[in-house]
Amino acid sequence: MRLTSIAAALTLTFTVASGFLTRANDYPRQGADSLDNVVRMKSLPGHQLRVGTPHLCKTKVKQLSGYLDTASDKHFFFWFFEARKKSGCKTPLAVWLNGGPGCSSALGALTELGPCRLSDQGNSTIENPYAWNENAHVMFIDQPANVGYSYGSTVNTTRASAIDFYALMQLFYKRFPKYAKGDLHLFGESYAGKYIPAMGRQILTLNNQVKKNRPGTAGHRVLPLASVVIGNGFVNPKAQFKYVSKMACNSTYPPVVAQDVCRQMDLDYPQCAKKIDTCFATGNSTQCGDALDFCESRIDYRLSIVDPTINPYDVRLKCEYPPLCYKFAAQANDYLALPKVQRALGAKENTNYQACSRTVLNGFVDTFDLLRSFEDDVAVLLNSGIRALFYNGDADSVCSWYGTKAMLIDMNWHGRREFSRAHDRLWTVAGAKAGESRSYGNLSFIRMFNSGHLVPRDQPVNALAMINRWLAKRLF
């Protein structure tokens, strides 16, 4: 949820028996100035897409990287990989977003689900056999501005970031129309539980304008949005805060704090919910600040305040490297900050790369974006026929599966009654228990067994099986 939560866009160390190995000093020079393919559209004045070929991850598939430059001096970095197994022109494209707000999606690429992962030593990349580009093209985007390799003027709300994303996809498809022939899927985790519903709704709204030939849409295509996939998502704080105590004291894992701490959290929750309601009913910054301070200190951050050794991303583990808990976080930050790595990726050098930007986080705090719910956006997507998959590692305390599941059961959409009455089913992968699933219509929920906040890291085999099944439009 916060910077410390969405560091969950990161991963622990990972090794494979064999694979490609590349070191930072092996990479040829490239740099942002050498991005030689520039794309523009008259209907997006002041916007352009610069594209080049990165040389960081020695995978067997085609790579692209570059920047979307906007009229308001914002520059968004992206890194693209083609699918390992293509289904012709219908191969889908999945866009991955890390959360934060303020964490780089390059972390998701190198530490969770990309074709290459950071080595145990943190100075090279190795092949990832469980990469999510097995059956889909995958694009990683650093957004909003000043996240990761992106830079420029400030963006401090989820709604604003959705507008910029739409422009990027229009220009990308203009340059590479073959990728627009397959379905578009929006994937992400943690604070992306806000980004993705907002971006999906923005796409639906502007797709309708394109279909009606509204002014300013000349040359735009209808973006082929097919589904959204949200892992351990922070979507509706008011709904999800209610279950922090349950995960801490009464989950399928041993309690991490004393029962009286959880009882106090339950006593404080009604006041937290009331303050959130008052904040958005009045729009008063003082009351919104009071709501944020109260809910963070009494509920959201309560476990860490009581015991700093608790790992909020995985109740099975201790937080050995505070505040982000994992050694790999510092390794990934240092690696991606190397000038040679930046040149190999075609990223702008000297952008003061940070795995997670506290400046961006503070901007979202100041606009009270952290308290906003995007549950209604999810409902709009579902009611419009867009498929939605929510998955949660069941050892995550930051965005617990209890809170996500309860939110989905109570969500006001046309399948609400049927989804609430649906049965939980055992989900297996290769005959082994992998989790529980619940589905109705175009909504599915997966509780992933034995996983924390970082599902692609903790359960790489089962996570890939889940994504491949989803892309194949098979029911859980």
C-alpha positions as CSV (number, residue, x, y, z in Angstrom):
1,M,0.0,0.0,0.0
2,R,2.7,2.4,1.0
3,L,6.3,2.7,-0.1
4,T,7.1,-0.1,2.4
5,S,4.1,-2.1,1.1
6,I,4.8,-1.7,-2.6
7,A,8.4,-2.6,-2.3
8,A,6.4,-5.7,-2.6
9,A,6.9,-5.1,-6.3
10,L,10.3,-6.6,-5.5
11,T,11.5,-10.1,-4.9
12,L,13.8,-12.4,-3.0
13,T,16.8,-14.0,-4.6
14,F,16.2,-16.7,-7.2
15,T,18.5,-19.3,-8.8
16,V,18.1,-21.6,-11.7
17,A,20.3,-24.6,-12.7
18,S,21.1,-23.1,-16.1
19,G,20.4,-20.1,-18.2
20,F,21.9,-17.0,-19.8
21,L,24.2,-14.9,-17.6
22,T,25.0,-11.3,-18.3
23,R,26.9,-8.7,-16.3
24,A,26.6,-5.0,-16.3
25,N,30.0,-4.4,-17.9
26,D,29.1,-6.7,-20.8
27,Y,26.4,-4.3,-22.1
28,P,26.9,-2.2,-25.2
29,R,26.3,1.5,-25.1
30,Q,22.9,2.7,-26.2
31,G,21.3,5.4,-24.0
32,A,18.1,7.4,-24.4
33,D,19.6,9.8,-27.0
34,S,20.0,6.9,-29.4
35,L,16.3,6.0,-29.4
36,D,16.0,6.3,-33.2
37,N,12.4,5.6,-33.9
38,V,10.1,8.5,-33.2
39,V,6.3,8.2,-33.5
40,R,3.7,11.1,-33.4
41,M,0.0,11.6,-33.9
42,K,-1.7,14.8,-34.9
43,S,-4.5,14.1,-32.5
44,L,-2.0,13.9,-29.6
45,P,-0.2,17.2,-30.0
46,G,3.1,17.5,-28.2
47,H,3.3,13.7,-27.6
48,Q,5.8,11.4,-29.1
49,L,7.1,7.8,-28.6
50,R,10.8,7.1,-28.9
51,V,11.7,3.5,-29.4
52,G,15.0,1.5,-29.4
53,T,16.4,-1.9,-28.8
54,P,17.7,-2.7,-25.3
55,H,20.6,-5.0,-24.6
56,L,20.2,-5.8,-20.9
57,C,18.5,-9.2,-20.7
58,K,19.9,-11.8,-23.1
59,T,16.6,-13.5,-23.8
60,K,15.7,-15.2,-27.1
61,V,12.8,-13.0,-27.8
62,K,12.6,-9.5,-29.4
63,Q,12.9,-6.6,-27.0
64,L,11.9,-2.9,-27.2
65,S,12.4,0.0,-24.8
66,G,11.9,3.7,-24.9
67,Y,9.9,6.7,-23.7
68,L,6.6,8.4,-24.2
69,D,7.2,12.1,-24.1
70,T,4.2,14.4,-23.3
71,A,3.4,18.0,-24.0
72,S,3.5,18.7,-20.2
73,D,7.1,17.6,-20.0
74,K,6.6,14.0,-18.7
75,H,8.6,11.1,-20.0
76,F,7.5,7.6,-19.3
77,F,9.9,4.6,-19.7
78,F,8.7,1.3,-21.0
79,W,10.4,-2.1,-21.6
80,F,8.7,-4.6,-23.9
81,F,9.3,-8.4,-24.5
82,E,7.6,-10.5,-27.2
83,A,6.0,-13.7,-26.3
84,R,8.0,-16.9,-26.3
85,K,5.2,-18.8,-27.9
86,K,3.2,-16.7,-30.3
87,S,-0.4,-17.4,-31.5
88,G,0.0,-15.5,-34.7
89,C,-1.4,-12.0,-35.0
90,K,-3.7,-12.8,-32.1
91,T,-1.0,-13.0,-29.5
92,P,-2.2,-11.0,-26.5
93,L,-0.3,-8.0,-24.9
94,A,-0.1,-7.8,-21.1
95,V,1.0,-4.5,-19.5
96,W,2.6,-4.9,-16.1
97,L,2.5,-2.1,-13.4
98,N,4.2,-2.2,-10.1
99,G,2.7,-0.2,-7.2
100,G,3.9,2.1,-4.5
101,P,2.8,4.6,-5.4
102,G,6.3,5.3,-6.6
103,C,7.9,1.9,-7.4
104,S,9.5,1.0,-10.7
105,S,8.1,-1.7,-12.9
106,A,11.6,-2.5,-14.0
107,L,11.7,-4.2,-10.6
108,G,8.8,-6.4,-11.6
109,A,10.7,-7.3,-14.8
110,L,13.9,-8.3,-13.1
111,T,12.7,-9.6,-9.8
112,E,9.3,-11.3,-10.4
113,L,7.9,-12.2,-13.8
114,G,10.2,-10.9,-16.6
115,P,12.3,-13.1,-18.9
116,C,15.4,-12.4,-16.8
117,R,15.9,-12.1,-13.1
118,L,18.5,-10.5,-10.9
119,S,21.1,-13.0,-9.7
120,D,21.7,-13.8,-6.1
121,Q,24.8,-11.6,-6.2
122,G,22.8,-8.7,-7.6
123,N,25.3,-8.0,-10.3
124,S,23.9,-9.9,-13.3
125,T,20.8,-11.3,-14.8
126,I,19.8,-15.0,-15.3
127,E,17.1,-16.5,-17.4
128,N,13.7,-16.9,-15.7
129,P,11.9,-20.1,-16.9
130,Y,8.7,-19.0,-15.4
131,A,8.4,-15.6,-17.1
132,W,4.9,-14.4,-17.9
133,N,5.8,-13.8,-21.5
134,E,5.4,-17.5,-22.3
135,N,2.1,-16.9,-24.2
136,A,1.8,-13.1,-24.2
137,H,3.9,-10.1,-25.1
138,V,4.7,-8.2,-21.9
139,M,5.3,-4.5,-21.4
140,F,6.7,-3.0,-18.2
141,I,6.0,0.7,-17.6
142,D,7.5,3.0,-15.1
143,Q,4.7,5.3,-14.1
144,P,3.7,7.9,-13.0
145,A,6.4,10.5,-13.9
146,N,9.5,10.3,-11.6
147,V,9.1,6.6,-10.9
148,G,12.1,4.5,-11.9
149,Y,13.5,5.7,-15.2
150,S,10.6,8.0,-15.9
151,Y,11.1,11.7,-15.2
152,G,9.5,15.1,-15.6
153,S,6.6,17.2,-14.2
154,T,4.7,15.9,-11.2
155,V,1.8,13.4,-11.3
156,N,0.3,12.7,-7.9
157,T,-3.1,11.1,-8.6
158,T,-4.2,7.8,-10.0
159,R,-6.7,9.5,-12.4
160,A,-3.9,11.6,-13.9
161,S,-1.7,8.6,-14.5
162,A,-4.5,6.9,-16.4
163,I,-4.7,9.7,-19.0
164,D,-1.0,9.4,-19.7
165,F,-1.2,5.7,-20.1
166,Y,-3.9,5.9,-22.8
167,A,-1.6,8.2,-24.9
168,L,1.3,5.8,-24.6
169,M,-0.8,2.8,-25.9
170,Q,-2.2,4.8,-28.8
171,L,1.4,5.7,-30.0
172,F,2.7,2.2,-29.3
173,Y,0.0,0.6,-31.4
174,K,0.5,3.2,-34.2
175,R,4.2,2.2,-34.4
176,F,3.5,-1.5,-34.0
177,P,0.0,-2.2,-35.3
178,K,0.6,-6.0,-35.4
179,Y,0.5,-6.0,-31.5
180,A,-2.9,-4.4,-31.6
181,K,-4.5,-7.4,-33.3
182,G,-4.4,-9.4,-30.0
183,D,-6.2,-8.7,-26.8
184,L,-4.9,-6.1,-24.3
185,H,-4.6,-7.1,-20.7
186,L,-3.7,-4.9,-17.7
187,F,-1.7,-6.7,-15.1
188,G,-0.2,-5.3,-11.8
189,E,0.1,-5.7,-8.1
190,S,-0.5,-3.8,-4.8
191,Y,-1.1,0.0,-5.5
192,A,-1.7,-1.0,-9.1
193,G,-5.0,-2.2,-7.6
194,K,-5.9,1.5,-8.0
195,Y,-4.0,2.2,-11.2
196,I,-5.5,-0.6,-13.3
197,P,-9.2,0.0,-12.6
198,A,-8.7,3.7,-13.4
199,M,-6.8,3.0,-16.6
200,G,-9.3,0.4,-17.7
201,R,-12.2,2.8,-17.2
202,Q,-10.3,5.5,-19.0
203,I,-9.8,3.2,-22.0
204,L,-13.6,2.3,-22.0
205,T,-14.5,6.0,-21.9
206,L,-12.2,7.0,-24.7
207,N,-13.0,3.9,-26.8
208,N,-16.6,5.1,-26.9
209,Q,-15.4,8.5,-28.0
210,V,-13.4,6.9,-30.8
211,K,-16.3,4.8,-31.9
212,K,-18.4,8.0,-32.2
213,N,-15.7,9.9,-34.0
214,R,-15.6,12.6,-31.4
215,P,-13.3,15.6,-32.0
216,G,-9.7,14.9,-31.0
217,T,-9.9,11.2,-31.7
218,A,-8.9,11.2,-35.4
219,G,-6.4,8.4,-36.0
220,H,-7.1,6.8,-32.6
221,R,-7.9,3.1,-32.5
222,V,-10.2,1.3,-30.2
223,L,-7.8,-0.2,-27.6
224,P,-8.5,-4.0,-27.5
225,L,-8.9,-4.2,-23.7
226,A,-10.0,-7.7,-22.7
227,S,-9.2,-8.1,-19.0
228,V,-7.6,-6.8,-15.9
229,V,-5.5,-8.9,-13.5
230,I,-4.7,-7.5,-10.0
231,G,-2.4,-9.3,-7.6
232,N,-2.6,-8.5,-3.8
233,G,-4.2,-5.2,-4.8
234,F,-4.9,-2.2,-2.7
235,V,-8.3,-1.1,-4.2
236,N,-10.6,0.1,-1.5
237,P,-8.9,1.0,1.8
238,K,-12.1,1.4,3.7
239,A,-13.2,-2.2,2.9
240,Q,-9.7,-3.8,3.1
241,F,-8.6,-2.2,6.4
242,K,-11.3,-4.1,8.2
243,Y,-9.5,-7.4,7.7
244,V,-5.9,-6.4,8.8
245,S,-6.6,-7.7,12.3
246,K,-8.0,-11.0,11.0
247,M,-4.8,-11.6,9.0
248,A,-2.7,-10.7,12.0
249,C,-4.4,-12.8,14.7
250,N,-6.9,-15.3,13.1
251,S,-5.6,-16.4,9.8
252,T,-4.4,-19.9,8.6
253,Y,-0.9,-18.9,9.9
254,P,0.1,-18.4,13.5
255,P,-0.7,-14.9,15.0
256,V,2.0,-12.3,14.6
257,V,0.9,-10.0,17.5
258,A,-1.0,-10.4,20.7
259,Q,-4.8,-10.8,20.6
260,D,-5.3,-7.6,22.5
261,V,-3.6,-5.7,19.7
262,C,-6.1,-7.1,17.2
263,R,-9.0,-6.4,19.4
264,Q,-8.0,-2.8,19.6
265,M,-7.7,-2.6,15.8
266,D,-11.3,-3.9,15.6
267,L,-12.4,-1.3,18.0
268,D,-10.7,1.4,16.1
269,Y,-11.9,0.3,12.6
270,P,-15.4,1.9,12.7
271,Q,-13.8,5.3,13.5
272,C,-11.4,4.8,10.7
273,A,-14.2,4.0,8.2
274,K,-16.2,7.0,9.4
275,K,-13.3,9.4,9.0
276,I,-12.7,8.2,5.4
277,D,-16.3,8.8,4.6
278,T,-16.2,12.3,6.1
279,C,-13.0,13.0,4.1
280,F,-14.6,12.4,0.7
281,A,-18.0,13.7,1.7
282,T,-16.5,17.1,2.6
283,G,-13.3,17.3,0.5
284,N,-11.8,19.1,3.5
285,S,-8.0,18.6,3.6
286,T,-7.8,18.8,7.4
287,Q,-10.4,16.0,7.8
288,C,-8.7,13.9,5.1
289,G,-5.4,14.3,6.8
290,D,-7.0,13.3,10.1
291,A,-8.5,10.2,8.4
292,L,-5.1,9.2,6.9
293,D,-3.2,9.7,10.2
294,F,-5.8,7.8,12.2
295,C,-6.2,4.8,9.9
296,E,-2.4,4.5,9.3
297,S,-1.5,4.6,13.0
298,R,-4.4,2.5,14.3
299,I,-4.7,-0.1,11.6
300,D,-2.6,0.1,8.4
301,Y,0.8,0.5,10.1
302,R,-0.2,-0.9,13.5
303,L,1.7,-4.2,13.2
304,S,5.0,-2.6,12.3
305,I,4.5,-0.1,15.1
306,V,3.9,-2.9,17.7
307,D,6.8,-5.1,16.4
308,P,9.2,-3.7,13.7
309,T,10.5,-7.2,13.0
310,I,7.2,-8.3,11.5
311,N,7.4,-8.7,7.7
312,P,4.0,-7.3,6.5
313,Y,4.5,-8.8,3.1
314,D,4.8,-12.3,4.4
315,V,3.7,-13.3,8.0
316,R,5.9,-16.4,7.7
317,L,9.1,-14.3,7.6
318,K,10.8,-11.7,9.6
319,C,11.7,-8.2,8.3
320,E,15.5,-8.7,8.1
321,Y,16.3,-5.6,6.1
322,P,14.0,-2.7,7.3
323,P,12.2,-0.8,6.1
324,L,11.7,-2.9,2.9
325,C,12.5,-6.2,4.6
326,Y,14.4,-7.8,1.8
327,K,18.1,-7.7,0.9
328,F,17.2,-7.9,-2.8
329,A,15.6,-4.5,-2.7
330,A,18.9,-2.7,-2.2
331,Q,20.6,-5.0,-4.7
332,A,18.0,-4.2,-7.4
333,N,18.1,-0.5,-6.7
334,D,21.9,-0.4,-7.0
335,Y,21.9,-2.6,-10.2
336,L,19.3,-0.6,-12.0
337,A,21.1,2.7,-11.0
338,L,24.3,1.7,-12.8
339,P,25.0,4.0,-15.8
340,K,26.0,1.0,-17.9
341,V,22.7,-0.7,-17.2
342,Q,20.8,2.5,-18.0
343,R,22.6,2.8,-21.3
344,A,21.9,-0.9,-22.1
345,L,18.2,-0.3,-21.5
346,G,18.0,3.0,-23.5
347,A,17.1,4.8,-20.3
348,K,18.0,8.4,-19.6
349,E,21.2,8.4,-17.5
350,N,21.6,10.4,-14.3
351,T,17.9,10.3,-13.5
352,N,18.8,9.4,-9.9
353,Y,17.1,6.0,-10.3
354,Q,15.3,4.8,-7.1
355,A,13.5,1.5,-6.8
356,C,10.8,3.3,-4.9
357,S,10.5,7.0,-4.8
358,R,9.5,8.6,-1.5
359,T,8.9,11.9,-3.4
360,V,6.2,10.3,-5.6
361,L,4.7,8.6,-2.5
362,N,4.5,11.9,-0.6
363,G,2.7,13.5,-3.6
364,F,0.0,10.8,-3.5
365,V,-0.2,11.2,0.2
366,D,-0.8,15.0,-0.2
367,T,-3.7,14.4,-2.5
368,F,-5.2,11.7,-0.3
369,D,-5.1,9.3,-3.2
370,L,-4.2,6.6,-0.8
371,L,-7.6,6.7,0.8
372,R,-9.6,6.7,-2.4
373,S,-11.5,3.6,-3.5
374,F,-11.5,2.4,-7.1
375,E,-14.0,-0.4,-6.5
376,D,-16.6,1.3,-8.5
377,D,-14.2,1.4,-11.5
378,V,-13.8,-2.4,-11.2
379,A,-17.6,-2.7,-11.2
380,V,-17.8,-0.5,-14.4
381,L,-15.3,-2.8,-16.1
382,L,-17.2,-5.9,-15.1
383,N,-20.6,-4.5,-16.2
384,S,-19.0,-3.6,-19.5
385,G,-17.9,-7.2,-20.2
386,I,-14.3,-6.9,-19.2
387,R,-12.9,-9.9,-17.4
388,A,-11.3,-9.4,-14.0
389,L,-9.0,-11.7,-12.1
390,F,-7.9,-10.9,-8.5
391,Y,-5.3,-13.1,-6.9
392,N,-3.8,-12.9,-3.4
393,G,-0.9,-14.7,-1.7
394,D,-2.5,-16.0,1.6
395,A,0.5,-15.0,3.8
396,D,0.4,-11.4,2.8
397,S,-0.7,-9.0,5.6
398,V,-0.4,-5.7,3.6
399,C,-3.2,-6.6,1.2
400,S,-4.7,-9.7,2.7
401,W,-6.8,-12.2,0.8
402,Y,-9.5,-11.8,3.5
403,G,-10.0,-8.2,2.6
404,T,-9.9,-8.6,-1.1
405,K,-12.3,-11.5,-1.1
406,A,-14.8,-9.6,1.2
407,M,-14.6,-6.5,-1.0
408,L,-15.4,-8.6,-4.1
409,I,-18.3,-10.3,-2.5
410,D,-19.8,-7.0,-1.4
411,M,-19.0,-5.2,-4.7
412,N,-22.0,-3.7,-6.4
413,W,-22.0,-5.1,-10.0
414,H,-24.5,-7.1,-12.0
415,G,-23.1,-10.5,-10.8
416,R,-23.0,-9.6,-7.1
417,R,-25.6,-12.0,-5.9
418,E,-24.2,-15.0,-7.9
419,F,-20.6,-14.3,-7.0
420,S,-21.5,-14.1,-3.3
421,R,-23.3,-17.4,-3.5
422,A,-20.6,-19.2,-5.6
423,H,-18.6,-22.0,-4.0
424,D,-14.9,-21.9,-3.3
425,R,-13.2,-24.6,-5.2
426,L,-9.8,-26.3,-4.7
427,W,-7.5,-25.2,-7.5
428,T,-4.7,-27.6,-8.5
429,V,-1.7,-27.4,-10.7
430,A,-0.3,-30.6,-12.1
431,G,-2.3,-32.5,-9.5
432,A,-0.9,-30.5,-6.5
433,K,-3.0,-28.1,-4.3
434,A,-2.2,-24.6,-5.4
435,G,-5.0,-22.5,-3.9
436,E,-8.8,-21.8,-3.8
437,S,-10.8,-20.2,-6.5
438,R,-14.2,-18.5,-6.8
439,S,-15.7,-17.5,-10.1
440,Y,-18.9,-16.2,-11.6
441,G,-19.3,-14.7,-15.0
442,N,-16.3,-12.5,-15.9
443,L,-15.0,-12.2,-12.3
444,S,-12.5,-14.7,-10.6
445,F,-10.7,-14.7,-7.3
446,I,-7.7,-16.9,-6.5
447,R,-6.3,-17.4,-3.0
448,M,-2.7,-18.6,-3.7
449,F,-1.5,-21.0,-1.0
450,N,1.9,-20.5,0.6
451,S,2.7,-17.2,-0.9
452,G,3.2,-13.7,0.4
453,H,2.7,-10.3,-1.4
454,L,5.0,-11.4,-4.2
455,V,3.1,-14.2,-5.8
456,P,5.2,-14.5,-9.0
457,R,8.3,-14.8,-6.8
458,D,6.9,-17.1,-4.1
459,Q,5.0,-19.5,-6.4
460,P,6.5,-19.1,-9.9
461,V,5.1,-22.4,-11.3
462,N,1.6,-21.9,-10.0
463,A,1.6,-18.2,-10.9
464,L,2.5,-18.9,-14.5
465,A,-0.1,-21.7,-14.7
466,M,-2.7,-19.2,-13.4
467,I,-1.8,-16.6,-16.0
468,N,-1.7,-19.0,-18.9
469,R,-5.1,-20.4,-17.9
470,W,-6.5,-16.9,-17.7
471,L,-5.1,-15.9,-21.1
472,A,-6.6,-19.1,-22.5
473,K,-10.0,-18.0,-21.1
474,R,-10.4,-21.2,-19.1
475,L,-12.4,-21.1,-15.9
476,F,-10.9,-21.7,-12.5
